[in-house]
Amino acid sequence: MLKRVAVVAAWAFFLSCCARPQPSNDTVFVSNEAGYVTLVDGATGRIEGKLATGARSRGMAFSPDGNTFYVAASDAGRIEAWDAHAHDRIATYNSGSDPERFVVSPDGSTFYIASEDHSAVTFTDLKTGKIKNEVKVGPEPEGIGVSPDGKLVVATSETANLAHFIDVATGKLLDSIPVGSRPRFVMFLKKGKTVWVSSEQRGTISIFDAATRRIAHTIDLNQSFNIPEPVQAIEMRATRDEKRVFVAMGRSNRVAEIDPATDAVVRSFPTGERTWGIGLSPDESRLYAASGLSGTLTIIDIVHNKVLKTVNLGGRPWGAMAARK
């Protein structure tokens, strides 16, 4: 009898463990325009802590080795470096006025920063902390990306509706090409052969041939969504095999999934209000969506394609990126 009771108790314990989400091996870094970054367990949604940053934290990145976390404190005019595991601030960098988005060069030596107030892309040396160059572009640059080989930077001007192509070696502006209104994000795919540029107000994604710097084709999300909310396209993320692309849809209050082989919208996931930033878990089993107006983070299982949890963070969540613990 005792043996049977013990078996039943063990089975009940097993079922209870399976019923509850177990802590993950990744932490989600959620920037918040209220002036901090929230640390969230990727599987359970449990809030693990906060990083007190400079005013209006927005764009984020990790160093190539994943050991350093960077965040733009826009109203403080700097980019901060934090130990991604110990969560201590280790350095600050002069970024130029009002940095929003930025990327780290593939070799980890340079920031390329969209400096809104300067209408410029700022090159900052990570070793010395000094600004090496400023390339003038259209007013209010926001989106920015660097090619996998580190030779080409593409930035977007949200006011001029242009995508700017910059040669890294010379700092020369190579071309400025019109795209959909209020372009927000830049993403390189196919080992740098194509460049995706999202348009907030038009709800489109312009796909460039990087070699010719010309638009090869355009994905129009309006054709796939008949909704009362405005159809928008903001931040984009692709899985490592590039078979799945996810697009934050801003005030559409959802994330769309696109099949890049066909450019078709496969599905969408409901999120909080004004979903601006998204990120993938390191194992690519989950997608995280930060929503500024609702103050929430949506955790989405992209293996089974379902929303797992909505986490109330407060403030104005802006971006989401995940790293291994």
C-alpha positions in Angstrom: 0.0 0.0 0.0 2.8 2.4 0.9 4.5 1.6 -2.3 1.4 2.4 -4.3 1.0 5.7 -2.5 4.5 6.6 -3.2 4.1 5.9 -6.9 0.9 7.9 -7.1 2.6 10.8 -5.3 5.6 10.7 -7.6 3.3 10.6 -10.7 1.3 13.6 -9.3 4.6 15.5 -8.8 5.7 14.7 -12.3 2.4 16.0 -13.8 2.5 19.2 -11.7 6.0 19.9 -12.9 4.9 19.4 -16.5 1.9 21.6 -16.1 4.0 24.5 -14.9 6.4 26.3 -17.3 9.9 25.5 -16.2 12.5 28.3 -16.0 14.3 28.7 -19.3 18.0 29.0 -20.1 17.5 32.5 -21.6 16.9 36.0 -20.2 14.9 38.5 -22.2 16.2 42.1 -22.1 13.3 44.5 -22.6 14.2 48.1 -23.1 11.7 50.6 -21.7 11.4 54.3 -22.6 10.8 55.0 -18.9 14.5 54.6 -18.4 15.3 51.0 -17.6 15.7 47.5 -19.0 13.6 44.7 -17.5 15.1 41.2 -17.3 12.5 38.5 -17.9 12.8 34.7 -17.8 12.0 33.6 -21.3 9.8 30.6 -20.5 7.9 31.6 -17.4 7.7 35.4 -17.8 9.0 35.8 -14.3 10.6 39.3 -13.9 14.2 38.7 -12.7 15.3 42.3 -12.2 15.9 45.7 -13.8 18.9 47.6 -15.2 18.7 51.3 -14.3 19.8 53.0 -17.6 20.0 56.5 -18.8 16.8 58.3 -19.9 14.7 56.7 -22.6 16.3 53.4 -23.3 15.5 52.1 -26.8 17.8 50.2 -29.2 19.8 47.2 -28.0 22.5 44.9 -29.2 24.9 42.2 -28.0 28.6 41.9 -28.6 29.5 39.2 -31.2 30.6 36.8 -28.3 27.3 37.5 -26.4 29.1 38.6 -23.2 28.2 42.3 -23.4 24.8 43.9 -23.7 24.5 47.4 -25.2 21.5 49.7 -24.9 20.9 53.2 -26.3 19.9 55.8 -23.7 18.5 58.2 -26.2 17.8 61.2 -24.0 21.1 60.8 -22.2 23.0 60.8 -25.6 25.0 57.7 -25.0 25.2 53.9 -25.4 25.7 51.9 -22.3 27.6 48.6 -22.1 26.5 46.0 -19.5 27.9 42.6 -18.5 25.3 40.4 -20.0 25.6 37.8 -17.2 26.5 39.8 -14.1 24.3 42.7 -15.1 26.8 45.4 -14.1 27.3 48.5 -16.2 30.9 48.4 -17.5 31.2 51.4 -19.9 29.4 54.3 -21.6 30.0 55.6 -25.1 29.4 59.0 -26.7 26.9 58.3 -29.4 26.0 61.7 -30.7 22.6 63.3 -29.9 19.5 61.1 -29.5 20.6 57.6 -30.6 17.7 55.3 -31.4 18.9 52.2 -33.1 22.4 51.0 -33.6 24.3 47.9 -34.7 27.7 46.4 -33.7 30.2 45.6 -36.5 30.7 41.9 -37.1 34.2 42.1 -35.6 32.9 43.9 -32.5 35.1 47.0 -33.0 32.6 49.7 -34.0 29.1 51.0 -33.3 27.1 52.3 -36.3 24.5 54.6 -34.7 21.4 56.3 -36.1 21.7 59.7 -34.6 18.3 61.4 -35.1 19.2 64.9 -34.1 22.3 65.0 -36.2 20.7 63.5 -39.3 23.8 61.3 -39.4 25.1 57.8 -39.0 27.8 57.9 -36.3 30.8 55.5 -36.3 32.0 55.1 -32.7 35.2 53.1 -31.8 34.4 50.6 -29.0 38.0 50.4 -27.9 38.7 54.2 -27.5 35.1 55.4 -27.1 35.7 58.1 -29.7 33.5 59.0 -32.6 35.5 58.1 -35.8 33.1 59.5 -38.4 29.7 60.9 -39.0 28.0 60.3 -42.4 25.2 62.8 -43.1 22.0 61.2 -44.2 18.3 62.3 -44.4 16.5 63.8 -41.4 15.6 61.5 -38.4 17.5 58.3 -39.3 16.2 55.3 -37.4 16.7 51.9 -38.9 20.3 50.7 -39.4 22.0 47.4 -40.3 25.4 46.2 -41.3 26.2 43.4 -43.8 27.7 40.1 -42.5 31.0 40.9 -44.0 31.1 44.4 -42.4 31.5 46.3 -45.6 28.1 47.9 -46.0 25.9 49.9 -43.7 22.3 50.7 -44.6 20.3 53.3 -42.6 16.8 54.7 -43.1 15.5 58.2 -42.8 12.0 58.1 -41.4 11.2 61.7 -42.5 12.7 61.6 -46.0 11.5 58.0 -46.6 14.9 56.9 -47.9 17.3 54.0 -47.5 20.9 55.1 -47.4 23.7 52.8 -48.5 27.1 53.6 -46.9 30.5 52.2 -47.7 32.2 51.4 -44.4 35.8 51.5 -45.6 35.5 55.1 -47.0 32.6 56.4 -45.0 31.1 57.4 -48.4 27.3 57.7 -49.0 26.8 55.5 -52.0 23.1 55.9 -52.7 19.8 57.0 -51.3 16.7 55.1 -52.5 13.1 56.0 -51.9 11.1 53.4 -49.8 7.7 53.3 -48.1 6.8 56.1 -45.7 8.5 56.1 -42.3 11.0 53.3 -42.8 11.9 51.7 -39.4 14.2 48.7 -39.6 16.9 47.2 -41.7 17.7 43.5 -42.0 20.3 41.6 -44.1 19.5 38.2 -45.4 21.1 35.6 -47.8 24.6 36.3 -46.4 24.2 40.0 -47.1 22.9 39.6 -50.7 19.5 41.1 -49.8 18.4 44.0 -47.6 14.9 44.2 -46.1 13.6 47.6 -45.1 10.3 47.9 -43.3 7.8 50.8 -43.7 5.7 51.7 -40.7 3.0 53.9 -42.4 2.7 51.9 -45.6 2.9 48.5 -44.0 5.4 47.3 -46.6 8.8 45.7 -46.7 11.1 46.8 -49.6 13.6 44.0 -50.5 16.8 45.3 -52.1 19.5 43.5 -54.1 22.5 44.7 -52.1 24.9 44.6 -55.1 22.8 46.8 -57.3 21.1 48.8 -54.5 17.8 48.5 -56.2 14.5 47.2 -54.9 13.9 43.7 -56.3 10.4 43.5 -54.9 8.1 44.7 -52.2 5.9 42.8 -49.7 2.7 44.6 -48.9 1.1 43.5 -45.6 -2.1 45.3 -46.5 -2.9 42.6 -48.9 -3.0 40.0 -46.1 -4.7 41.9 -43.3 -8.3 43.2 -43.4 -8.3 44.7 -39.9 -9.6 47.9 -38.3 -6.2 48.8 -37.0 -3.6 50.4 -39.3 -1.4 47.9 -41.0 2.2 48.7 -40.1 5.7 47.1 -40.3 8.4 47.8 -37.8 11.1 45.5 -36.4 12.0 42.3 -38.2 13.8 39.1 -37.1 14.7 36.0 -39.1 15.6 32.5 -37.9 19.1 31.4 -38.5 18.1 29.2 -41.4 16.2 32.1 -42.9 13.1 30.0 -43.4 10.9 32.2 -41.1 10.7 36.0 -40.8 8.8 37.8 -38.1 7.6 41.3 -38.3 6.4 43.5 -35.5 3.3 45.4 -36.7 3.2 48.4 -34.4 -0.3 49.6 -33.9 -1.7 46.6 -35.7 -1.2 44.9 -32.3 0.2 41.7 -33.7 3.3 40.0 -35.1 3.2 38.6 -38.7 5.2 35.6 -39.9 6.4 35.7 -43.5 7.8 32.8 -45.6 10.7 34.5 -47.3 10.7 31.8 -50.0 7.3 33.0 -51.2 6.9 36.4 -49.5 3.6 35.2 -48.2 2.2 36.0 -44.8 1.9 32.5 -43.1 0.1 33.5 -39.9 0.0 36.2 -37.2 0.0 36.3 -33.5 -1.9 38.7 -31.2 0.1 40.9 -29.0 -0.2 44.0 -26.8 -0.8 47.5 -28.0 1.8 49.1 -30.3 4.2 46.3 -30.8 7.5 47.9 -31.6 10.4 45.4 -30.9 10.7 41.7 -31.2 13.4 39.1 -30.4 14.0 35.4 -30.7 15.1 33.0 -27.9 18.6 31.6 -28.5 17.2 28.2 -29.3 14.5 29.8 -31.6 11.6 28.1 -29.8 10.1 31.4 -28.6 9.4 34.9 -29.9 9.2 37.9 -27.6 7.2 41.0 -28.5 7.4 44.3 -26.6 4.3 46.6 -26.7 4.7 50.2 -25.6 1.1 51.3 -25.1 -0.1 48.3 -23.1 3.2 48.0 -21.2 3.5 44.3 -21.9 5.8 41.6 -23.2 4.1 38.8 -25.2 5.8 35.4 -25.1 5.0 33.2 -28.2 5.8 29.6 -28.7 6.8 29.4 -32.4 7.2 25.6 -32.3 3.5 25.1 -31.7 2.5 28.6 -32.9 0.6 29.8 -29.9 0.8 32.7 -27.4 2.1 31.4 -24.1 2.0 34.4 -21.8 1.5 38.1 -21.5 3.7 39.8 -18.9 2.8 43.2 -17.5 5.9 45.3 -17.3 4.5 48.8 -17.0 6.2 51.9 -18.5 6.7 51.9 -22.3 8.5 48.7 -23.5 10.3 49.4 -26.7 12.6 46.5 -27.7 13.2 42.8 -26.8 16.4 40.7 -27.1 17.3 37.4 -25.5 20.6 35.9 -24.3 21.6 32.6 -22.7 21.8 32.7 -19.0 
